[in-house]
Amino acid sequence: MPMCTDSNEIGTDASNLWTIDERLAFHDYLASDKTLKSMPITGSDSTRVPDLLATRLVGSPVLAAEG
């Protein structure tokens, strides 16, 4: 997934995250290295920047972080 982009900005062929986890190929929204505040799906005012944020087709967010 290109850094500082989201799935609204790039095409589906611009990332190959399915090689890490096949479920990442099927998402509603996917973002990489953007602030939580800049993501339209979060409704957050936080300036924290996750490496990757994805929502599943069922609408539940998937968030993985160190620590």
Stockholm file with secondary structure:
# STOCKHOLM 1.0

chainA/1-67         MPMCTDSNEIGTDASNLWTIDERLAFHDYLASDKTLKSMPITGSDSTRVPDLLATRLVGSPVLAAEG
#=GR chainA/1-67 SS CCTTEETTTSCGGGCCGGGTCGGGGSEEEEEESCCGGGCTTTCCCCCCCCSEEEEETTSCEEECCCC
#=GC SS_cons        CCTTEETTTSCGGGCCGGGTCGGGGSEEEEEESCCGGGCTTTCCCCCCCCSEEEEETTSCEEECCCC
//
